[in-house]
Amino acid sequence: MQALADKPKDGDSQVDIRMVKRDGTEVLRGTASVGPPAAPTALDRRQRDELKPFADPVILRDVKVGMKTPRQTVRMDFDQNMGELYPFSLREKLKVITEPSAFYEPERAGENKWGRAVIPFEMLSVLFQYSSRQDRLPIKGPAVGLFADQEIRLNAGPLFVGESYDLEREVVALSASRRTESVWVRTTVFDRHSNRTVATMLLSLASIKESFAGYAEEHARLYG
């Protein structure tokens, strides 16, 4: 695999990014930006131009746009096991991370301007999904689920190891393809002291229709 980013032009704050296999086959595409996006992001464009109309849901038939979850509190400590989905700790991750930084190390936290260890960007989704099993969105199952699309924005600098944050989730869109039904969830992360938004994550969770037992029969029962 090879990760690529376009070189920004003068004045640009956003670039296209992608990942390709050795033979050039595209695996993913997206955008990366610093500061407020000056143009629609990859997921902005995908939601606007590519999502197919959502019709005849089975797995997601009880899920509605606008549903919200109660606030939950999450944190990430160095030696904390991050649960069934991520059965490892941050300290274990830092031993194998591909782009290490002194900002991430507890022993060198005093070297950065915040004086605290920073959570690596690639571990933010782990933190944000840590309590997702408590959401109890009415998604039918069991079915195989995949992270299909993801966008993370930091609104007020990095997030920190050992800091507690509040978060809530909202269903912002529903979509479908020939093989999947997808729920788009925006997670908003709050500073517990000021209640300001410090980060957001937009995540598309795709459920594979064929993995849901009796999908075709249930679809016929519901829609004829």
C-alpha positions as CSV (number, residue, x, y, z in Angstrom):
1,M,0.0,0.0,0.0
2,Q,1.1,3.6,-0.7
3,A,-0.4,6.7,0.8
4,L,-0.3,9.8,-1.3
5,A,-1.2,13.5,-0.9
6,D,-1.3,16.2,-3.5
7,K,1.1,19.1,-3.1
8,P,-0.9,22.2,-2.1
9,K,-0.9,25.2,-4.3
10,D,-0.1,28.6,-2.9
11,G,-2.8,29.7,-0.5
12,D,-4.5,26.3,-0.4
13,S,-5.4,24.8,3.0
14,Q,-6.9,21.5,1.6
15,V,-5.5,18.7,-0.5
16,D,-6.7,15.5,-2.0
17,I,-5.3,12.3,-0.5
18,R,-5.6,8.7,-1.5
19,M,-4.2,5.2,-1.0
20,V,-3.3,2.8,-3.7
21,K,-2.1,-0.8,-4.1
22,R,1.2,-1.7,-5.7
23,D,-0.7,-2.1,-9.0
24,G,-2.2,1.3,-8.8
25,T,-5.7,0.2,-7.7
26,E,-7.3,2.9,-5.5
27,V,-8.2,1.7,-2.0
28,L,-9.5,5.0,-0.6
29,R,-9.6,8.7,-1.3
30,G,-10.3,11.7,0.8
31,T,-9.1,15.2,1.7
32,A,-6.9,16.6,4.4
33,S,-7.0,20.2,5.5
34,V,-5.6,22.7,8.0
35,G,-8.1,25.3,9.3
36,P,-11.7,25.6,8.2
37,P,-12.2,23.8,4.8
38,A,-12.1,26.3,2.0
39,A,-13.9,23.8,-0.3
40,P,-16.2,20.8,0.2
41,T,-14.3,17.9,1.7
42,A,-14.4,14.4,0.2
43,L,-17.3,13.3,2.4
44,D,-19.1,16.6,1.7
45,R,-18.9,15.8,-2.0
46,R,-19.8,12.1,-1.5
47,Q,-22.9,12.9,0.5
48,R,-23.9,15.5,-2.1
49,D,-23.2,13.7,-5.3
50,E,-22.8,9.9,-4.7
51,L,-25.3,8.6,-2.1
52,K,-28.1,6.6,-3.6
53,P,-31.7,7.2,-2.3
54,F,-32.5,5.1,0.7
55,A,-35.4,2.8,0.1
56,D,-36.9,-0.4,1.5
57,P,-34.6,-0.7,4.5
58,V,-34.5,-4.0,6.4
59,I,-31.5,-3.8,8.8
60,L,-32.0,-0.1,9.4
61,R,-35.8,0.1,9.1
62,D,-36.2,1.4,12.7
63,V,-33.3,4.0,12.4
64,K,-34.3,7.5,11.7
65,V,-32.3,10.6,10.7
66,G,-32.1,12.9,13.8
67,M,-31.8,10.1,16.4
68,K,-29.4,11.1,19.1
69,T,-27.7,9.1,21.9
70,P,-27.3,10.3,25.5
71,R,-24.0,11.9,26.4
72,Q,-21.2,9.5,27.4
73,T,-17.8,10.1,29.0
74,V,-14.7,8.6,27.4
75,R,-11.0,8.8,28.0
76,M,-7.8,7.1,26.9
77,D,-5.0,6.2,29.3
78,F,-1.7,4.7,28.3
79,D,-2.3,1.3,29.6
80,Q,-6.1,1.1,29.1
81,N,-7.4,-1.7,27.0
82,M,-9.8,-0.1,24.5
83,G,-12.4,-2.8,24.4
84,E,-13.6,-5.7,22.2
85,L,-13.2,-3.7,18.9
86,Y,-9.7,-2.5,19.8
87,P,-8.2,-5.0,22.3
88,F,-4.9,-3.2,22.9
89,S,-3.6,-0.2,24.8
90,L,-2.2,3.1,23.6
91,R,1.2,2.1,25.0
92,E,1.1,-1.1,22.8
93,K,0.1,1.0,19.8
94,L,3.0,3.4,20.2
95,K,5.5,0.5,20.0
96,V,4.5,-0.2,16.4
97,I,3.1,3.1,15.2
98,T,4.5,4.0,11.7
99,E,5.0,7.7,12.4
100,P,6.2,8.1,16.0
101,S,6.4,11.5,17.7
102,A,7.8,12.8,21.0
103,F,4.3,14.4,21.4
104,Y,2.8,11.0,22.0
105,E,5.3,9.8,24.6
106,P,4.6,10.3,28.3
107,E,8.3,10.6,29.2
108,R,8.7,13.5,26.7
109,A,5.4,15.2,27.2
110,G,7.1,18.3,28.6
111,E,8.8,18.9,25.3
112,N,5.6,20.0,23.6
113,K,3.8,23.3,24.2
114,W,0.8,21.7,25.9
115,G,3.0,19.9,28.5
116,R,0.8,16.7,28.0
117,A,1.0,13.7,25.9
118,V,-1.2,14.0,22.7
119,I,-3.4,11.2,21.4
120,P,-2.2,10.2,17.9
121,F,-4.7,11.2,15.2
122,E,-5.1,7.6,14.1
123,M,-6.2,6.6,17.7
124,L,-9.0,9.2,17.8
125,S,-11.6,7.0,16.2
126,V,-10.6,4.3,18.7
127,L,-11.4,6.8,21.5
128,F,-14.6,8.0,19.9
129,Q,-16.0,4.5,19.3
130,Y,-15.0,3.2,22.7
131,S,-18.5,3.5,24.1
132,S,-20.4,3.0,20.9
133,R,-21.9,-0.3,22.0
134,Q,-23.9,1.7,24.6
135,D,-25.7,3.6,21.9
136,R,-28.4,1.0,21.4
137,L,-29.4,2.4,18.0
138,P,-32.2,0.1,16.7
139,I,-30.0,-1.6,14.1
140,K,-31.2,-5.1,13.3
141,G,-28.7,-7.9,13.5
142,P,-26.5,-9.7,13.7
143,A,-24.9,-8.6,10.5
144,V,-21.3,-7.9,9.4
145,G,-20.5,-4.2,9.7
146,L,-17.8,-2.2,8.1
147,F,-16.4,1.4,8.5
148,A,-17.1,2.6,5.0
149,D,-16.3,6.4,5.3
150,Q,-14.8,8.5,8.0
151,E,-13.9,12.1,8.6
152,I,-12.4,13.6,11.8
153,R,-12.1,17.3,12.5
154,L,-10.2,18.9,15.4
155,N,-11.8,22.2,16.4
156,A,-9.5,23.2,19.3
157,G,-6.1,21.6,18.9
158,P,-5.2,18.0,19.9
159,L,-6.9,15.7,22.4
160,F,-4.9,14.5,25.3
161,V,-4.1,11.2,27.0
162,G,-5.7,10.9,30.4
163,E,-8.3,13.6,29.7
164,S,-12.0,12.8,30.0
165,Y,-14.3,14.0,27.2
166,D,-18.1,14.0,26.8
167,L,-19.6,12.9,23.5
168,E,-22.9,12.3,21.8
169,R,-23.9,10.8,18.5
170,E,-26.5,11.8,16.0
171,V,-27.8,9.9,12.9
172,V,-27.3,12.5,10.0
173,A,-28.0,10.3,6.9
174,L,-29.0,6.9,5.7
175,S,-27.9,5.4,2.4
176,A,-27.8,2.1,0.6
177,S,-26.0,0.3,-2.2
178,R,-26.7,-3.0,-3.9
179,R,-25.0,-4.9,-1.1
180,T,-25.2,-2.7,2.0
181,E,-27.3,-0.5,4.2
182,S,-25.4,2.4,5.8
183,V,-26.1,4.7,8.7
184,W,-24.1,7.9,8.9
185,V,-23.4,9.0,12.4
186,R,-21.8,12.3,13.6
187,T,-20.0,12.1,16.9
188,T,-19.5,15.4,18.6
189,V,-16.8,15.6,21.4
190,F,-17.0,18.2,24.1
191,D,-14.6,19.6,26.6
192,R,-16.1,18.6,30.0
193,H,-15.2,21.9,31.6
194,S,-16.2,24.5,29.0
195,N,-18.7,22.3,27.1
196,R,-17.2,23.6,23.8
197,T,-16.9,21.3,20.8
198,V,-13.3,20.1,20.5
199,A,-13.7,17.5,17.8
200,T,-16.2,15.8,15.5
201,M,-16.2,12.5,13.6
202,L,-18.5,11.6,10.7
203,L,-18.6,7.8,10.3
204,S,-20.5,5.7,7.8
205,L,-21.3,2.3,9.2
206,A,-22.2,-0.2,6.4
207,S,-24.1,-3.4,7.2
208,I,-23.7,-6.1,4.5
209,K,-27.2,-7.4,3.5
210,E,-26.1,-10.9,2.7
211,S,-24.7,-11.4,6.2
212,F,-28.2,-10.7,7.8
213,A,-30.0,-14.1,8.0
214,G,-33.1,-14.1,6.0
215,Y,-32.6,-10.7,4.5
216,A,-34.4,-11.5,1.2
217,E,-37.4,-13.1,3.0
218,E,-37.6,-10.2,5.4
219,H,-37.5,-7.7,2.6
220,A,-40.3,-9.5,0.8
221,R,-42.4,-9.6,4.0
222,L,-42.0,-5.9,4.5
223,Y,-42.3,-4.6,0.9
224,G,-43.8,-7.4,-1.1
